[in-house]
Structure formats: structure tokens, C-alpha cells
């Protein structure tokens, strides 16, 4: 991904003919950066490279959207007052 420094729009590097000028504003482009649609997280009790997993965004959405439901239905009393 390349980003225009003036207009802040992002472009795929393989889709623009001139890699030095932004197609939108003719300004300078940033250096190429990797772009990943997958959500990086860790499975298990220890955060190390062996426990790294990548989830699709729609799969990872449940972690955040259903947090209150999981919290309310579990037996533990975590941050109960701050979620209500």
C-alpha cells in the first residue's frame, strides 16, 4: 500500500503506473507498506510467537461485539459495574 502524503488516500502499488506521484493529488507517496486484512491475535495463556493466530475480520468481530453477553453469562464478576 502506498499513501499520498497530501491527500492521505491509499493505493495498491501494482495498480498505479507512476510509483512516485499520487494519482489523486500529484503529490509525493509514502514508502510501500504491507497490508493484511487478517486480524492478528494470540491463543492460549502465553503471548508468544507459537500462539499467534490470524482470524478473518468477521470472525474476530464476535470477540468485541459479544463481550458484554459473555461477561453477563459467565460466573466471574469482571468489570461488571463498568459495562452496564
Secondary structure as the mmCIF struct_conf table of DSSP 4:
data_model
#
loop_
_struct_conf.conf_type_id
_struct_conf.id
_struct_conf.beg_label_comp_id
_struct_conf.beg_label_asym_id
_struct_conf.beg_label_seq_id
_struct_conf.end_label_comp_id
_struct_conf.end_label_asym_id
_struct_conf.end_label_seq_id
STRN STRN1 UNK A 2 UNK A 3
STRN STRN2 UNK A 4 UNK A 4
TURN_TY1_P TURN_TY1_P1 UNK A 5 UNK A 7
STRN STRN3 UNK A 10 UNK A 11
HELX_RH_3T_P HELX_RH_3T_P1 UNK A 13 UNK A 15
BEND BEND1 UNK A 17 UNK A 17
TURN_TY1_P TURN_TY1_P2 UNK A 19 UNK A 20
STRN STRN4 UNK A 21 UNK A 21
TURN_TY1_P TURN_TY1_P3 UNK A 23 UNK A 25
STRN STRN5 UNK A 28 UNK A 29
HELX_LH_PP_P HELX_LH_PP_P1 UNK A 30 UNK A 32
BEND BEND2 UNK A 38 UNK A 38
STRN STRN6 UNK A 39 UNK A 42
BEND BEND3 UNK A 44 UNK A 46
BEND BEND4 UNK A 48 UNK A 48
HELX_RH_3T_P HELX_RH_3T_P2 UNK A 49 UNK A 51
STRN STRN7 UNK A 52 UNK A 55
HELX_RH_AL_P HELX_RH_AL_P1 UNK A 57 UNK A 65
TURN_TY1_P TURN_TY1_P4 UNK A 66 UNK A 66
HELX_RH_AL_P HELX_RH_AL_P2 UNK A 67 UNK A 73
BEND BEND5 UNK A 74 UNK A 76
BEND BEND6 UNK A 78 UNK A 79
HELX_RH_AL_P HELX_RH_AL_P3 UNK A 80 UNK A 83
#
